[in-house]
Amino acid sequence: MTIRIPYGDDKLEITVPDEHFGGLIEQKRQVAARNVSSLIKDSLAADRLGEFLGDSTRVLVVVNDSYRWTPSHLVLAELSQYLRKISDVRLIVATGLHRKPTDSEIDRILGDGCDISRSGIAYSDAYDADQFDCIGKWRSGKDVLVHKLFGWAEKVIVISSVEPHYFAGFSGGPKSFVPGLAHKSTIEANHSLAVSSDCQPCILEGNPFAESLREAVDLLDLSRVYAIQLVLNTHEDVVGVFTGDLWSSFGRAVDCARSVFVEKVDRQYPVVVAVNSPPLDRNLYQMQKVYENTKGLVMDGGSIIVVSKCQEGVGNDEFLNLAAKYPEPQDVLNAKVEGWSLGFHKLYRTALAKKRISIFAKTDVDPEIVRRVYLDPIDDLQSKINEELEKFGKESKVMFILDAGHVVPHVDRAA
């Protein structure tokens, strides 16, 4: 069996003997909407966006940054007929702790049909305290700080996409506000919960992180929010559009996303090759989603081999700097951190996973950097697959997962 694996703009050709080939998991290609613009237009009309906006004079539009597939440009084009009647419209990119988009990325986000001028575009800078207001407190007593433009607006339109998230359960919905429009301290307080083993992809109930998000976002006046939630497949086809109030639209989008991204399998495997794809394959910081989504498919003592080019290098390097304090995985598991440090959850979850399985990484990142975040770098993918199969004996099989940053295998013995 020969498989061609995407690696940036290249392909890696891998050969596996038929008796060792366990299968190939790809995302189910759901039927794409025939006319996405018409679907968006009809959804906005059906959920009475015009009535929601009423005679508002100050409207804020919230969009995702370039680390999500969200086709914001399609939505913005359909919003134009509504927004051109508003005297003051502003747009903010919900960057959270990601970098500010480049000019070309902004061009892609806005598209040709957006009437909002560049002077009306803002970027949430989580490190600039002056941009944020306290909207209340968590039950823990910590402040929840959200961008001031939310308070400025009479009405808020949020455009997002919903897909599995490795500890929040799903992206989209409340994540547009926290972490999207939140101050660093608020993001850190929320992310501190991500070390819990109850924080898993596609799990919302009983997930401390997801429940903390709901608690924080419910402090906002959500009667002023109109949500547009899209679900896409890995081919970037829109398969669903869900509009209206935040929680209802998010819930319906989650149901759709489960049908798109969750793949039932009937057993675990000793070797899993998990392949990342755009836009999550850009850097090391984003790569963790791959093995978090797929680790449940690996039997105890088995191995994940992650394939992710990481052409932009490390990405947000706070977790890399933090790793210097915990040179060994057990160090971070033993740590008692006073004052949350962003990125600790990444190191902790990786260290915890490595108590059960091995994690190898085929990337373009300096091997020494890869080792610092508890992953074992490899150079030749074919050789490593051969080595791992030999380790587990003649009955061993390897399972391949394409777009493992989004697809979530679920082991169901009855599948």
C-alpha positions as CSV (number, residue, x, y, z in Angstrom):
1,M,0.0,0.0,0.0
2,T,1.4,3.4,-1.0
3,I,0.1,6.6,0.5
4,R,1.0,10.2,-0.4
5,I,0.9,12.4,2.6
6,P,0.7,16.2,2.4
7,Y,3.6,18.1,3.9
8,G,3.3,21.8,3.3
9,D,3.3,22.1,-0.5
10,D,5.0,18.8,-1.0
11,K,3.9,15.1,-0.7
12,L,5.7,12.4,1.2
13,E,5.3,9.0,-0.4
14,I,5.0,6.2,2.2
15,T,4.8,2.4,1.5
16,V,3.3,0.0,4.0
17,P,3.0,-3.8,3.5
18,D,-0.7,-4.7,3.1
19,E,-0.6,-6.9,6.2
20,H,0.4,-3.9,8.3
21,F,-1.9,-1.4,6.8
22,G,-4.7,-0.6,9.3
23,G,-6.6,1.9,7.3
24,L,-6.9,5.6,6.3
25,I,-9.2,8.0,8.1
26,E,-10.4,11.0,6.1
27,Q,-13.1,13.4,7.0
28,K,-16.4,12.4,5.6
29,R,-17.1,14.8,2.7
30,Q,-20.5,16.2,3.6
31,V,-22.6,17.6,0.8
32,A,-21.5,21.2,0.3
33,A,-24.1,24.0,0.0
34,R,-24.7,24.6,-3.7
35,N,-24.9,28.3,-3.3
36,V,-23.3,29.4,-0.1
37,S,-24.1,33.1,-0.6
38,S,-27.8,32.3,-1.0
39,L,-27.8,30.1,2.0
40,I,-26.2,32.9,4.1
41,K,-28.6,35.4,2.7
42,D,-31.7,33.3,3.4
43,S,-30.5,32.5,7.0
44,L,-30.0,36.2,7.8
45,A,-33.5,36.9,6.5
46,A,-35.1,34.0,8.3
47,D,-33.5,34.9,11.6
48,R,-34.6,38.6,11.1
49,L,-31.2,40.3,11.2
50,G,-32.9,43.5,9.9
51,E,-35.2,43.5,12.9
52,F,-32.4,42.8,15.3
53,L,-30.4,45.8,14.0
54,G,-33.5,48.1,14.1
55,D,-32.4,51.7,14.2
56,S,-29.0,51.0,15.7
57,T,-26.3,53.6,14.9
58,R,-23.2,51.7,16.3
59,V,-22.6,48.2,15.1
60,L,-19.5,46.0,15.8
61,V,-18.7,43.0,13.5
62,V,-16.4,40.4,15.1
63,V,-14.4,38.1,12.7
64,N,-11.9,35.3,13.2
65,D,-8.2,35.7,12.4
66,S,-6.4,33.7,9.8
67,Y,-6.0,30.6,12.0
68,R,-9.5,29.5,11.2
69,W,-11.0,28.5,7.9
70,T,-14.0,30.8,8.4
71,P,-15.0,32.3,5.1
72,S,-15.8,35.7,6.7
73,H,-15.6,37.4,3.3
74,L,-18.7,35.5,2.1
75,V,-20.7,36.6,5.1
76,L,-19.5,40.2,5.0
77,A,-20.6,40.5,1.4
78,E,-24.2,39.4,2.4
79,L,-24.1,41.7,5.4
80,S,-23.4,44.8,3.3
81,Q,-27.0,45.4,2.5
82,Y,-27.7,45.7,6.2
83,L,-24.6,47.5,7.3
84,R,-24.6,50.3,4.7
85,K,-27.7,51.6,6.5
86,I,-25.7,52.0,9.8
87,S,-23.9,55.3,10.4
88,D,-21.0,53.8,12.4
89,V,-19.8,50.3,11.7
90,R,-16.6,48.9,13.0
91,L,-14.9,45.5,12.6
92,I,-12.6,43.8,15.0
93,V,-10.4,40.7,14.4
94,A,-10.7,38.4,17.4
95,T,-7.0,37.5,17.6
96,G,-6.9,36.3,21.2
97,L,-3.2,35.6,21.7
98,H,-2.4,35.1,18.0
99,R,-0.4,37.5,16.0
100,K,-2.0,40.4,14.1
101,P,-3.0,39.3,10.6
102,T,-0.8,40.4,7.7
103,D,-2.2,42.7,5.0
104,S,-2.8,39.8,2.6
105,E,-4.6,37.9,5.3
106,I,-6.8,40.9,6.0
107,D,-7.6,41.1,2.3
108,R,-8.7,37.4,2.4
109,I,-10.8,37.9,5.5
110,L,-12.6,41.0,4.1
111,G,-12.9,39.9,0.5
112,D,-14.1,42.3,-2.2
113,G,-17.7,42.7,-1.0
114,C,-17.0,44.3,2.4
115,D,-17.9,47.9,2.6
116,I,-16.1,48.5,5.9
117,S,-13.1,50.8,5.5
118,R,-9.7,49.9,6.7
119,S,-9.9,52.8,9.2
120,G,-12.8,51.0,10.8
121,I,-10.9,47.8,11.5
122,A,-9.4,47.0,15.0
123,Y,-7.4,44.2,16.3
124,S,-7.7,42.8,19.8
125,D,-4.3,43.0,21.5
126,A,-4.5,40.9,24.6
127,Y,-1.3,42.5,26.0
128,D,-2.7,46.1,25.9
129,A,-4.7,46.6,29.1
130,D,-6.1,49.9,27.9
131,Q,-8.2,48.1,25.3
132,F,-10.3,46.2,27.8
133,D,-13.1,46.7,30.3
134,C,-14.1,44.5,33.2
135,I,-17.5,43.0,32.5
136,G,-17.8,41.1,35.8
137,K,-16.1,38.3,37.8
138,W,-16.0,34.6,37.6
139,R,-17.2,32.7,40.7
140,S,-13.5,32.3,41.5
141,G,-13.4,36.1,42.0
142,K,-11.2,36.8,39.0
143,D,-12.0,39.6,36.6
144,V,-13.3,39.0,33.1
145,L,-11.9,41.6,30.8
146,V,-13.3,42.0,27.3
147,H,-12.5,44.5,24.6
148,K,-14.0,48.0,25.0
149,L,-15.6,47.9,21.6
150,F,-18.2,45.4,22.8
151,G,-19.4,48.1,25.3
152,W,-19.2,50.7,22.6
153,A,-21.6,48.9,20.3
154,E,-25.4,48.9,20.4
155,K,-25.4,45.7,18.4
156,V,-22.7,43.1,17.8
157,I,-22.6,40.6,14.9
158,V,-20.2,37.8,15.4
159,I,-19.0,35.6,12.5
160,S,-17.3,32.3,13.4
161,S,-16.9,28.7,12.4
162,V,-17.4,25.6,14.6
163,E,-15.1,22.6,14.6
164,P,-13.5,20.3,17.2
165,H,-11.1,21.9,19.7
166,Y,-8.7,19.7,21.7
167,F,-9.6,21.0,25.1
168,A,-12.5,23.5,24.6
169,G,-14.7,20.8,23.0
170,F,-15.5,23.0,20.0
171,S,-14.3,26.2,18.6
172,G,-16.7,29.0,17.6
173,G,-19.5,30.3,19.8
174,P,-18.2,31.8,23.0
175,K,-14.6,31.5,21.9
176,S,-15.1,34.6,19.7
177,F,-15.2,36.6,22.9
178,V,-13.0,34.6,25.2
179,P,-10.2,34.2,24.2
180,G,-10.9,36.1,21.0
181,L,-11.6,39.5,22.5
182,A,-10.2,39.0,26.0
183,H,-7.3,40.4,27.9
184,K,-4.3,38.1,28.5
185,S,-5.1,37.7,32.2
186,T,-8.6,36.5,31.4
187,I,-7.3,34.1,28.8
188,E,-4.8,32.7,31.3
189,A,-7.4,32.3,34.0
190,N,-9.6,30.3,31.5
191,H,-6.7,28.3,30.0
192,S,-5.5,27.3,33.5
193,L,-8.5,24.8,33.5
194,A,-7.2,23.1,30.4
195,V,-4.9,20.8,32.4
196,S,-8.0,18.8,33.5
197,S,-8.4,15.4,31.9
198,D,-12.1,16.3,31.5
199,C,-11.1,18.9,28.8
200,Q,-11.3,16.8,25.6
201,P,-12.3,17.4,22.0
202,C,-16.0,17.3,21.2
203,I,-16.9,17.3,24.9
204,L,-18.8,20.3,26.3
205,E,-20.8,19.0,29.3
206,G,-18.5,18.4,32.3
207,N,-15.7,20.1,30.5
208,P,-14.3,22.7,33.0
209,F,-12.8,24.9,30.2
210,A,-16.1,25.0,28.2
211,E,-18.2,25.6,31.3
212,S,-15.8,28.5,32.3
213,L,-16.3,30.0,28.8
214,R,-20.0,29.9,29.2
215,E,-19.8,31.5,32.6
216,A,-17.6,34.3,31.3
217,V,-19.5,35.0,28.1
218,D,-22.9,35.0,30.0
219,L,-21.6,38.1,31.8
220,L,-22.0,40.0,28.4
221,D,-25.4,41.4,27.3
222,L,-26.0,38.7,24.8
223,S,-29.3,40.3,23.8
224,R,-27.1,42.6,21.7
225,V,-25.4,39.7,19.9
226,Y,-26.4,38.1,16.6
227,A,-24.3,35.1,15.8
228,I,-23.4,33.6,12.4
229,Q,-21.9,30.2,12.8
230,L,-20.6,28.2,9.9
231,V,-19.5,24.6,9.7
232,L,-17.0,23.6,7.0
233,N,-15.4,20.4,6.0
234,T,-11.6,19.9,5.4
235,H,-12.1,20.8,1.8
236,E,-13.3,24.2,3.0
237,D,-16.8,23.6,1.7
238,V,-19.5,25.2,3.8
239,V,-21.9,22.5,4.9
240,G,-24.1,24.4,7.3
241,V,-25.0,28.0,8.3
242,F,-26.6,28.7,11.7
243,T,-27.7,32.2,12.7
244,G,-29.5,33.9,15.6
245,D,-28.7,34.2,19.3
246,L,-25.3,33.0,20.3
247,W,-26.1,29.8,22.3
248,S,-28.8,28.5,20.0
249,S,-26.8,29.0,16.8
250,F,-23.7,27.4,18.5
251,G,-25.7,24.4,19.7
252,R,-27.1,23.7,16.2
253,A,-23.6,24.2,14.7
254,V,-22.1,21.8,17.2
255,D,-24.6,19.1,16.2
256,C,-23.6,19.6,12.6
257,A,-19.9,19.6,13.3
258,R,-20.1,16.3,15.2
259,S,-21.6,14.7,12.0
260,V,-18.7,16.1,10.0
261,F,-15.7,15.7,12.1
262,V,-16.2,12.7,14.4
263,E,-15.2,9.3,12.9
264,K,-16.1,6.1,14.8
265,V,-13.6,3.3,14.8
266,D,-13.8,-0.1,16.4
267,R,-10.3,-0.5,17.9
268,Q,-7.1,1.1,19.0
269,Y,-3.8,0.8,17.1
270,P,-0.1,0.4,18.2
271,V,1.0,3.0,15.5
272,V,-0.9,6.0,14.3
273,V,0.3,8.5,11.7
274,A,-1.5,11.8,12.3
275,V,-1.2,14.3,9.5
276,N,-1.8,18.0,10.0
277,S,-3.2,20.3,7.3
278,P,-3.7,24.1,6.7
279,P,-4.1,26.3,8.5
280,L,-3.0,24.4,11.6
281,D,0.2,23.1,10.1
282,R,1.9,26.5,10.2
283,N,3.6,26.3,13.5
284,L,4.6,24.2,16.5
285,Y,2.1,25.9,18.8
286,Q,-0.9,24.8,16.7
287,M,0.4,21.3,16.1
288,Q,-0.7,20.0,19.5
289,K,-4.2,19.7,18.3
290,V,-3.1,16.8,16.1
291,Y,-2.0,14.4,18.9
292,E,-4.7,15.6,21.3
293,N,-7.4,14.7,18.8
294,T,-5.9,11.3,18.0
295,K,-4.3,10.0,21.2
296,G,-7.4,8.0,22.1
297,L,-6.9,5.9,19.0
298,V,-3.5,4.7,20.2
299,M,-3.3,1.7,22.5
300,D,-1.3,1.9,25.8
301,G,2.4,1.9,25.0
302,G,1.8,2.7,21.3
303,S,3.1,5.6,19.2
304,I,1.7,8.7,17.4
305,I,3.8,10.0,14.6
306,V,2.7,13.6,13.9
307,V,3.4,15.0,10.4
308,S,3.2,18.9,10.3
309,K,5.6,21.1,8.3
310,C,5.4,24.1,10.7
311,Q,6.7,26.4,8.0
312,E,6.3,29.5,10.3
313,G,8.4,27.9,13.0
314,V,7.3,27.9,16.7
315,G,4.5,30.4,16.6
316,N,3.6,31.8,20.0
317,D,6.8,31.0,21.9
318,E,5.6,31.6,25.5
319,F,5.2,27.8,26.0
320,L,8.7,27.3,24.6
321,N,10.2,29.8,27.0
322,L,8.3,28.2,29.8
323,A,9.6,24.8,28.9
324,A,13.1,25.9,29.9
325,K,11.8,25.8,33.6
326,Y,10.7,22.2,33.1
327,P,13.3,20.3,31.1
328,E,11.7,16.9,31.7
329,P,8.0,15.9,31.4
330,Q,7.8,14.8,35.0
331,D,9.0,18.2,36.1
332,V,5.9,19.9,34.7
333,L,3.6,17.2,36.2
334,N,5.2,17.8,39.6
335,A,5.1,21.6,39.3
336,K,3.0,23.8,41.6
337,V,2.6,26.9,39.5
338,E,1.8,30.1,41.4
339,G,0.3,32.6,39.0
340,W,-0.8,30.9,35.8
341,S,1.8,31.0,32.9
342,L,0.3,30.8,29.4
343,G,1.4,27.6,27.7
344,F,1.7,25.6,30.9
345,H,-1.4,23.6,29.8
346,K,0.3,22.6,26.6
347,L,3.3,21.3,28.3
348,Y,1.3,19.6,31.0
349,R,-1.1,17.9,28.6
350,T,1.8,16.7,26.5
351,A,3.7,15.3,29.5
352,L,0.5,13.6,30.7
353,A,0.0,12.0,27.3
354,K,3.6,10.7,27.2
355,K,3.0,8.7,30.3
356,R,0.9,6.4,28.2
357,I,2.2,6.7,24.6
358,S,5.2,8.0,22.6
359,I,4.8,11.1,20.4
360,F,7.1,11.6,17.4
361,A,7.1,14.7,15.2
362,K,8.1,15.1,11.5
363,T,8.5,18.9,11.1
364,D,10.8,21.6,9.7
365,V,11.4,23.0,13.2
366,D,14.9,22.6,14.8
367,P,14.9,19.2,16.4
368,E,16.3,20.7,19.7
369,I,13.3,23.0,19.9
370,V,11.0,20.0,19.3
371,R,12.6,18.1,22.1
372,R,12.2,21.1,24.5
373,V,8.4,20.6,24.3
374,Y,8.6,16.9,25.1
375,L,8.3,15.6,21.5
376,D,10.7,13.2,19.8
377,P,11.8,14.7,16.4
378,I,12.3,12.4,13.4
379,D,13.9,13.1,10.0
380,D,12.7,10.2,7.8
381,L,9.0,9.3,8.1
382,Q,9.3,6.0,6.2
383,S,12.1,4.8,8.5
384,K,10.2,5.7,11.6
385,I,7.0,3.9,10.5
386,N,9.1,0.8,9.7
387,E,10.8,1.0,13.0
388,E,7.6,1.3,15.0
389,L,5.9,-1.5,13.2
390,E,8.9,-3.8,13.8
391,K,8.8,-2.9,17.5
392,F,5.2,-4.1,17.8
393,G,5.6,-7.3,15.9
394,K,4.3,-9.1,12.9
395,E,0.6,-8.5,13.8
396,S,1.1,-4.8,14.2
397,K,-0.9,-2.3,12.0
398,V,-0.6,1.4,11.4
399,M,-3.6,3.7,11.0
400,F,-3.3,6.9,9.0
401,I,-5.4,10.0,9.7
402,L,-5.5,12.9,7.3
403,D,-6.3,16.3,8.7
404,A,-5.9,15.1,12.2
405,G,-6.1,18.7,13.5
406,H,-9.8,18.6,12.8
407,V,-10.9,14.9,12.5
408,V,-11.6,13.3,15.9
409,P,-11.6,9.5,15.9
410,H,-13.8,8.0,18.5
411,V,-13.2,4.4,19.6
412,D,-16.5,2.6,19.7
413,R,-16.3,-1.1,20.2
414,A,-19.7,-1.5,18.7
415,A,-18.8,0.5,15.5
